[in-house]
Amino acid sequence: MKNKGFTTDKPTEHMSRRQALSHLAAGAAAVTVAPMALHSLAGGKALGAQSGNITLALVGGAHIHAPGFAERMADAPNVTTKYVWDPDSETARARQAVTGGEIVDRPETVYEDDEVDGIVFCSRTVRHKDLVPPAVRAGKHVFVEKPVGMNGEEARHIARLVNDAGVIFQTGYFMRSSAVNLKIRSLIKDGALGDITRLRLSNVHSGAIGGWFDDEWRWMADRSQAGVGAFGDLGSHVMDLLLWFMEGDKPQKCTGYIDTVLNRYPGTDEYGEGMVSFRSGAVATVAGGWVSHANPNQVEISGTEGHLRVTNNQLYLTIPGLDADGSEPWTDLPEGHDHPLELFFQAVAGASDLPLITADEAALANHVITKIYNAHNAGRWVWL
């Protein structure tokens, strides 16, 4: 039984940053694919096939994904990183050691340089509202690591600026690039499952148990800096996936339950479940948390004509019309896409018709997550 307010002692064995990143990647991979451990997703177009070199800057390097993103920037053959900025000089030096370029003491230097085509933002979420708008107004293409805003309203404000400026936008919801998830979306869109009745999506890991946020990434377990706790951190990935799967079917109401069990990071939730109802009548649950040792069952979707599940990253279909009985993994999958950051590189370099995540889509996921937190606090359903 959970003891409310009880704070556990730290584990006797300290988890290193490398171990934490490794475990985080493994936890994320439980849904589809690890965001940091891999340099590119399976399949997709290679950057080397792109024509046109681009000049980028890294503004903010505090996010837990920033080390991996810095490596992608350094590895991309058509990317030159001209500037690196972070308010913490040690963080700036660590990222610049990978990306190269010049460390600057003010982000305005980046915005004012006409040679800079785009900016990768990996700052603390609380800084987005001050850092991203001037970049967009300066006409810079932007990759903004999720969540885009501290809440849905901040994210919607940034989306409006992006749309008005007409710049390229991208964010880090990497699960859309998975071949399994691309297949699921096509099955729903093609009507192979019939009318969708219920969906369950889960994205969890053991970060709070392992103390992954004790040191360098401590701000991510501080809601005044991150905007969300465990539920919003991991739940936003599958919320984006849910809304993408159900595109065209408007989410109407939501509720949720969010809580802590270890209280390792006081004031920050460690797990939660959200529920969303759609105009069609479909109902979905979304799980996110840092206190789970495993996540074998990541997706389950039921419809009037069939059922699917993703277990240990493999897709199982029970669809009589496809002669699929769910006994074996379904292997007829499309080619996966590149990582979202690599797609951003390609878009800035001039490639078209890429599967980018729009600023409005990112803002909607942010909005629904915020509303679920509000619904939990109010103890009721709330309208979206």
N, C-alpha and C positions, 0 to 999 in steps of 0.2 A: 504494500500500500504506500502511496505517495505521502510524504510528510511535508505539508505546506510550509514554506519558509525555511526548510532545513538546508543548510549549506554544507556540501561535502568538502572534505579536504582534497587538495590536489593529489593526483597520483604520485607515487614515490618515484616513478620513472618519468623523466621529462621527455616529451615528444619533440623532436627536432623539427625545424621548419621544413626540411626535406621530407621527413616522415609525414608531417601534416599535409603537405601538398600531395604526396603520394596517396594518402588515404582519402583526401578530398576528391582527387581525380577518380579513384576507385568508386567512391560513393556516387559521384555524378554518372559514372559509366553504368551504374545499375539501372538507369533509365534508358540510355541509348549509347552514349560514347563519352569518354573523358574529355573535359574541355581544356585541360592544361598539359596532360601527359603526352598528348599526340600533337605532332606538328601540322598534320592535316588529316581531315576526315577521309575515310575510304572513298575512292571514286572522286568525281568532280574534275574540273579543268585545272591544269597546273598553271601556276603563276608565270612560269617561264614562257608560256605560249602567248602572254600578253605583250602588246607593243606599247611603248610609252612609259617613260620613267616618271615617278611622282615624288614629291617632297612632302614629308609629313612632320608632325611634331607630337611628342607625348606630353600632355598636360595633366599632371597628377599621376603619381605612381604608387598610391597607397593601397589600392585594391588587391585582394588576394590573387586575382588573375593577372595583375600587372607584370610579374616576372615572365609568365608565359607569353603574354602579348608582346613584351619587349623582345623576346626571342623570335617571334614571328616577324616583327618589324625588321630585325637584323637579318633574318634568313631570306626574306622576300627579295628576289633579284632585281626588281624594278623599284624598290623603295629606298629612299634616302631620308634618314631622320636628321633634320637640321637642328632641332631644339628639343630640350627636355626641361620641364619645370615641375617642381614640387615645393611646397612651403617648407618641407623638411629637407635640409641639405643632404643628409645621409641617404634618404630615399632617392633623391635626385641623382646622387653619385652612383648608387647601385643600379638604377635603370640605365643611366648614360653609359656605364661600363659595358652594357650589352648592346644598346642601340647605336652608340656613337652620337655625334652631334655636339652642340654647345649647350651647357647648362646656363639658363638665364634666370635672373632674379625677379622677373615680373612676367606674367602671362601676356601682358599687352605687347611685349616684344614679338610674340608669336603672331598675334592677331594683326599687327601692323605690317608684317612682312608679306609682300605680294608673292614671293616665291613659294610660300607655304600653301599647298593645295588642300590639305586636310589635317585634322587633329584627332588624335586618339585620347579620349578622356578616361583615365583610371583613377580619379581622385576619390576622396571620401564623398559619399553621396550628398552630404550637407553642403558641399561646395558647388554642386552642379548649377544651382540657381544663379550663382554669381559668375561662374566660369564659362558655361555654355552659351548663354545669350549673346555676349559680345562677339564670340567667335562666329556665331551664325550671322549676326548683323554685318560682320566683316566679309561674309561670303565664303567662309571656310566650310568644306564638307566635314561632317562630324561622325565619329564613332563614339557613342556614350555608353559606357558599361552600365549594366542594369544594377539597381533600378534607376530609371532616368531621373526621377524626382523623389524627394522625401515623402511625397504623398501623390495622390492622383492629380490634384490641382496643379502642383508644380510641373508634373510631367506633361499635362495638357497645355500649360503655358509654353513650355519648350517646344512642344509639337506645333503649336500655332506659329511660333517664330520660324521654325524649320520650313513649314509649308509656305509661309509668306516669302521667305528668302529663296526658296526653290533649290536649296542645297541638298546634297546626298546625305542621308541619315542611315545609320545602322547601329544595332545594339547586339549584346552577346547571348541571345537565346539560341544556343548551339544545337538544341535538340531537334529543331526543324530540319537540320542537315542530314539526319540519320535516315538510312534507306528504309528501315522498319517504319519510322514515323511518316515518311513520304508515302509508303504503301497504305498505311492506315488512313491518311487523309484522302487518298484517291478512292479507297473503298467506300468511305462515307460520302464523298462527293458523287460517286457513280451510283449510289443507292444500293450497293451490294448487301448492306446490312439492313435495308429497309428503313423504317422510321426509327430513329435513335430514341431509346427510352432512358438509359442510364449510362453514366461513364464514371470510372474511377481512375485517378492518376496519383502516383506517389513518387516523391523525390526526397529521400532522407539519407542521412549518414550519421556517424558517431562523433561529430566534431566536438560537442560539449563534453561527452564522455572522455575523449582523448585530449581535451585541453587545447584544441587547435587555435583558439582565439585568445590564448592567455597573454601572448607577447606582441609580436609584430602586427598581428591582425586584430588586436583588442578592440579597435574602434568599430569593427563590424559586429561586435556584440554589445554595442552601445546605441540604443535606438535614437538618441539625440544626435548621433553622427551618421548612422546608417539608414534611419527612417523606419526600418523593420528589424525584427529579430529572426529567429530560425525559420518560423513559418513563412515570412515574406521573402527571406533570402533564397530558400530552396523552392518554396511553393510557387514563386513567381515564374520559375522555369516551366513548370507543368501547367500553370495558369495560362501562360502564353500558348503552350501546346494545345490546351483545351479550346481556347478561343479560336485558334488557327484551324483545328479540326472542325469546329462548329461554325466556321465563317458563313455569314448569311443568316444565321439563326441568333437573334438578339438575346443576350443575357438580360434577365429582368430583375431578379431578386437574389439576395445572398444572405447567408448567415455563417456562423462558424464558432468553433471553440479553440482557444489558444491558451497555452499554459506553460508552466515550468515544473520541473521535477527535481533537478539537481541544484538549481539556483546558483550555478557556477558563475553566471554573469548577472548580478542583481539588476532587476529592472528590464531584463530582456527575456522574451519568451524562448523556449527551447523546442517546442513542437506545437502542431496545430492541425486542424482539419477544417476546410472551408466547404460550403455547399452552395451551388449556383443552380438556379432554375432558368430555363430558356423559354422563349416565346412558344416554341413547338410543344412544350411539355416535357422535354428531356430534362433530367436532373443529373448533376455531376458533383462528385466529391473530389477535393484536391488536398493531398497531404504534403506537409513539409516539416522537417525537423532535424535536429542535431543529436538526438538521443536514441538512434536505432542502430543496431549492430548489423542489420542486413536489410535488403530491399528486393527480395526475389520477384515479387509481383508488381510490375510498374504501371501497367495499363490494362484496363478491362472495359470493354464497350459492348453493350447489348442493344440489339435492334429487332424489329419484327421479322426480319429475314435472316438474321445470323448473329454471331457472337465472335468476339476476338479477345485475345489476351496476349500480353507480353510478359513472359516469365524468363528470368535470367537472360534478357536481351534477345530472346527468340520469339517470333510471332507464331501464334497458334490460331487457326481459323476454324470455326464451325459454321459453315455456310452451305446448306444442301444444294443451292443453285450452282456452287462452284465445285461440288463433289469434295468438299473439305470437311473432315469429321473431327478435326482438332487433335488427332492422335500423334501427329508428327509436326515438327516446325515447318512453316511455310517458307520456302526458299526462293520463290519467284519474286524478287524484289527489284525496284528500280535502282539506278545508280545514285549514290549519295552525293550531297553537295559539299563544297569546301567549308571550312570553318567560317563563321560570320565575319571575323576580322579579315580573312583572306578575300572574302567576297567584297568587302569594303575596299581593299586595295584594288581589286579588279574594276570596281565601279568608278573609282576616282581616276583610274588609268584610261577610262573611256569605254569599258565593256557595257553592253546594254542587256536588257531582259534578264537581269540577275534576280535571284530570289531573296531580295533584301527585306528586312523587317521595317515597316514604315514607322514614322514617329507616332502616328495615330494608334497603330497597333500596340506599340510599346506603352503609350500613355493609357490605353484601355486596360492592359494587364495591371499596370500600376494602380489604376483607379479601382479595379475590382478587389485587388489585394487590400487596399486602404479601406474599402467598404466592409470587407470581412472583419478586419480589426475593429472597425466601428460597430459592426453588428455584434461581435463578441462582447464588447464593452456595454452595449445596450441590452444584450440578452434577448435579441429578437431578430427577425428577418428585416432587411432594409432593401429599399428599391434602388436599382442601379439607374 
